[in-house]
Amino acid sequence: MSRAFGVAAGLDPEVARPLAARCAELGYESMWSNDHPGAKGLATLAEFAAAAPEVELGVAVIALDRTPPEQIAADIEEFGIDPARLWLGVGAGFTKKPLTKMREALPQLRELLPGVKLVLAAMGPKMCELAGSSYDGVFFNWMTPDFAAGARAKVEAGAQEAGRDTPRVFGYVRTAVGPDAAERLAKEESFYRDLHKGYRDHFDRLGEPEGTVGVAAPNTTAAQDALSAYEGPLDTIVVRGLASAKVEPMTALAQAAARVA
C-alpha cells in the first residue's frame, strides 16, 4: 500500500515544484495531475519531474476523444518526460461506445508509447474487467471504500480470466482538511455529479449523499482515519488535494495526508 499526491493540471510551476519536492520528502511514491481542456496534465508532470527526480509520475486521465495517441506521444517528447517513470491514465471521455473505444485503442497506445505504463480509467464493471485483462493499471475515481472494493473484484476477475496478475489499482481520493473541508469537498463533487452521463450514472450507482464521497476532515488524525479505509481496495491512494493552489496550503495538506510509517 502506498500513497501519491494529485492536483489539477495547470498548477503554477512556482507551486508545483516545491510541492513535489516536499511530497518526495514525505514519502509519496508518485505525483499525479489530471488533464483538462484548459491545461495539459503532462506539462504539470514535467514541473514535478524537475523538482523530484526520484518519484514516479502519473496523469489521470487523458480523454482519447480529445487527445489522440499521436498527440500524447508528441507531448511526452515535448515535455521531456521519461517514459519509464510514467503511469499514463487514459479514458474514453464523451465517446458513445467507451468500452469499444478503450479496447481498440490499446494496440495503438502500446505501439506509440513504448515503455509507458498504461492505466485505464474505470467505473463500471465491464471497464474494470477490461482493465484487469489488458492494461498495466486501473484508475478509480469518486468511489467510497466499499464501492472501490467491489470494483477491484471486477478487475481481479478480468485478470484471472486473462491468466495474468491483477494490475495495479490506483484511485483519486479527494481530500480536504480543516474547518472548511466539507465545503471544499461538496463544491468539487457537485461539479462532477452532473458533468456527463457516465458520471451521473456512476453517482446514481453509488447512492451516497452529495458531498460525502471522499475525505473531509477537521484535522490530521481524522484525515488519516478516513484515508485508511481505502487501503484495502486501492494499491495506491492518490490523495487529490482540495486546497488553495498556493505552496503553504498545498504542502500542509500533503503533510496531513501522508502515509504514517
N, C-alpha and C positions, 0 to 999 in steps of 0.2 A: 504494500500500500504506500502510495506517495502522494504528494500534493504539488500542484502547479499553480501559477497565478495568471489570470487573464484580464484583458482590458478591451475597450472598444478601439477599433482602428482609428488612426489619425491622432493618437496621443502625441502631444508636443515632445520633440526629442529631448528638450531640457527637463522633461518629467520622465520620459521613457527610460533614459539611460541611468539616472540614479536609482530609479525604481528597480530596474533589472539587477543592478549591482547589489542593492540591498536584499532583493529576493534570493540571489545566489548565496549571500551570507546567511540568510535564514533557513537555507536548506531546500528551497523549492527546486525540483528537478528540471522544470521547464517553464518557459514563458510563452503565453498564448495571446493571440489577437483574433477578434472576429474580422469579417470583411464586409463592407457595405458600399453602396454606390458612391458615397462621398469620400471614401478613403480605402486604400489597399492594405489589407492585413499584412501582406509580405513586406511592405515598406516599414510598418511598425516593427516587425520582427528584425529587420536589418538594424534598427536602433538598439534593440535588445541584444542582438548578437555582438555589436561593437562594445557594449559595456559589460557583458557577462559571457565571455567566450566558453565557459565551462558548462553552461546549461543547454539543454535541448530547446528547440523552437517548435511552436505549433500554431497553425491557423485553423480556425473552426468558425464557420466553414465558408469556402468559396462556392458560390452557386454557379453551376455549369451552364445554366441558361443565360447567365450574364457574362461569364468569363470562360471562354472555351479553353481546352487543354493547351492549345498552341500559345495562347496568351499567358497562361500560367507559367509555362516553361520559359517564355521570354522574360517574364517578371522575375523569376528566380535568378536568372542570369544577370538581369539588370541590377538587382539589389545585392548581388554578390552573396547569396545565401548558400551555405554548404549543404548540399542535398543530404549528406549523411546525418546532419543534425535536425532534419526537418520532418515533422509529422504534418502532412497536408490533409486537412479535412475538406471533403467535397460533399455537395448536396445537390438536389435536383432543382431547388428554387421553385419557380412557378410552372415548371414543366407539367403538362397534362397527364403524362404517364411516367411518374417518377421512378417506379421500380424498373421499368424497361430502360429508362434513360441511364440509370446508375449501373445496371448490369452491362449494357452495351458500351458504356464509356470506359470501363476498366481496362480493356486491352490497349486502347489508345493512351490512357494515362500511364500505363506501365511502359509503353514504348517511348513516350516523350519525356518521362520523368524518372530515368534510371537512378536508383539509389535512394529515392524519396519513399518514405513510408506513407502509404495511402490509408486514410481514415474516412469511413463512411458515416455521414450524419444519419441517424436512425431514430425513429419514434415508434412507428407501427411494427407489428410482429413480422411481416414479410421482409421489411427493410432490415430488421435486426438479424433475421436468418441469412439474408444475403451478405451482410457484413461478416457474420460468423463463417460463412462458407468461402469467402473470396477476398476480403480486404485485410490489411495489416492491423487495422484497429477500427473501433466503432466509437462514435461520439454521441452521447446523450445530451439532451437539453430540456430544461424545465420539467424535471421529474422529482417526485418525492422518493425517499429511500425505498419504500415498498414497491412503487411502480418501477423504479430502476432495477430492483431485484427480479421482477417479472420479465423485464426487457432483456436483462442479462441471460436469463434462462433461454430465451429465444435465440440469442447469439450463440450460446453454448450448443443448442440443438442444431443450428446451422453448421457449426464447426464439426460436430460429431457426424452429421450426415455426410459431410465432405471428407471425413477421415483426416482432419487436421486439428492442431491445438487451437484452443479458443484465443482469438486475437485480443489485444489489449483494449480494455474498456475505459474510456475517458468520459467525463461529463462536466459540464458547467454547473456549478452551484452558486447562484447569485448570493452574495454575502454583503451584508451591511452591519456595521457595529456602531453603537452609540445611541443617544437619545432620539434621533430621527430615523433610526434603522427601519422601522416598519413603514414609514412614509416612502423611503427610498426604494424598498423592495416593491411596494404596491405600485409606485409610478412606473418602474421598469416592467413589471409583469403586465400591467394594463395595456401597454403598447403592444406586446406580443400576443395577447389573448385574441386580438382581432386583426392580426397582421395579414393572414390569408387563411384559406380553408383548412390547410394542413394543421395550422396552429389551433384554429377553432375546434377542429375535430379532436386534436390532442388534449386540449384543456377540458373538453367535454368528457373524454375518457377518464381523465384524472379525477374529475368530480370534486375538486378541492375549492374552498372559498378563495375569492380573489385576494391576492396579497400574502398568500401563505406558502407558496412554492419556492423554497429557498431558505436562506438563513437571515433572520432579522433579530439581532441580539443586542441587549443593552451593554454588554461588556465582554471581555475576552473569554472568561470562563464559560459563559452561556454560548458564545460562538463555537468554542471547542466542543462542547457537548453536542451541539446541533450538527456540526460537521462530522463528528464521529459516527453518526448514524448512516452516513454514506460509505463507510469504509468496507462494508461487505460487497455491495453491488458494484462499486467502482474500483478499478485498479489504481486509477489516478483521479483524484478530486481536483478539478480545475476551479480554483476559487475565482469567481468573476467579481472583481471588486466594484462595489457600488459606493463610490466616494468621490468627492470633488477631484477634478483632474489636475491636481497640484501635487508636488512632491510630498509634503508633510502628511496630508490626509491619506494619500495612497500608500505610502510606506507604513503609516500607523496601522492601516487596515491589514496590510500584508503581514505585519508582525503579529497582530491579534489572531490571524487565521493560520499562521504557520504551524506545521505539524510539531507537536510536542514530543521530544525524544523519550 
